[in-house]
Amino acid sequence: MSTDYLNDLFGLSGQTAVVIGGTGVLGGALALGLAKAGAAVVVAGRDPEKGTGRVAEIEASGGRGAFVAVDVSRRESIEALLADVVRSHGRVDMLINGAGVNSASPYFDAKDEDWDRVLNSNLKAVHWGCQIFGKAMADAGGGSILNIASVSAHLPLSRVFAYSASKAAVVNLTQNVARELAPMGVRVNALCPGFFPAEQNRKILDAARVETIMANTPMARFGEPHELVGATLLMLSRNAGSFITGATYYVDGGFTAMRL
């Protein structure tokens, strides 16, 4: 198969991608994958040390990257991120809304402040990203947004009530925004990872829960961050994903199928 054909389908040369949450494990893998596919990648997050480290990794692989600090709890910070990227890169072609937090507890012990923190980070920030960047993309003639959801969007998982609710809402928001923005040339999709070694999982998984997850995942293992890149390229690519919008893709080793 011709590499030119694959590059035409999935290549991102000449395009700019912003990865909010690119300082994390999964967001960082996606940022690196987009850079390897040719995009200029802006890694956005709260931690400058992690951000500059991610950019160094991108540059070491031959890609182009930059770090911009963002606080997703503040609309004006996301607006400033957009302005910074447009000023330095001219436009934004792709956005990944990948920032997120979790909180685990028995339901009767769930605290209001934890609920609000999770919903604000995982849902409101995604809405702001879609609204702020989506408008800029629509004005520029098109673009693509990928929102990071979770298998917990529709499958009950113990002790993560706010997280699951937020991710279910992200899927619903994605579908509604996709319908609204499709006539403007902006595609919006959702990626639902299964269980990966991300920060949220490290904090809440004990040995018993790890064993349960393995027993309910047909591939009997956790995912590796780079295994999210293929689906991401499909949904963000102008050519390969040109007729995909409002879709939800699961990358979970069969976990969802096992639970149906």
Secondary structure, DSSP 8 states (H G I E B T S, - for coil): --HHHHHHHH--TT-EEEEETTTSHHHHHHHHHHHHTT-EEEEEES-HHHHHHHHHHHHHTT-EEEEEE--TT-HHHHHHHHHHHHHHHS---EEEE---------GGG--HHHHHHHHIIIIIHHHHHHHHHHHHHHHHT-EEEEEE--GGGTS--TT-HHHHHHHHHHHHHHHHHHHHHGGGTEEEEEEEE-S-S-HHHHHH--HHHHHHHHHH-TT-S---GGGGHHHHHHHH-TTTTTT--S-EEEESTTHHHHH-
